């Protein structure tokens, strides 16, 4: 896989490069499961999941789907790629959950987020808007992370 990741990094278009890398990682995750991914692979997996869900419906979409169960891993991933602004936004939302813990159980997570969204609709909406303002560099930051940590993709 390292060879595939290296080849993807050489693609001129950032988006195409990112998509090729995520395809390789998603294939591994589908075959072996999330726990089989290295920390570097989990980083790309989580960043991609965040970007996909945010593009499709904001933080509500993120927490309502499987990737929401990885919210704490996503925070670590944002830290690894040095996406401080995006990290701060997600951290604010995670802090709204009881004990700042996002449940891995989907029904429990969705119920808790719906309660949060009901009580803090304006704040959640503002965090969505802010995400779109600060997230432009996530793909580039992730590619830079992959390039620096190529040995951790296998």
Secondary structure, DSSP 4 states (H G I P E B T S, - for coil): -HHHHHHHHT-SSHHHHHHHHHHHHHHHHHHH-GGGS-HHHHHHHHHHHHHHHHHHHHHHHHHHSGGGGGHHHHHHHHHHTT-HHHHHHHHHHHHHSGGG---SSHHHHHHHHHHHHHHSHHHHHHHHHHHHHHGGGHHHHHHHHHHHTGGG--
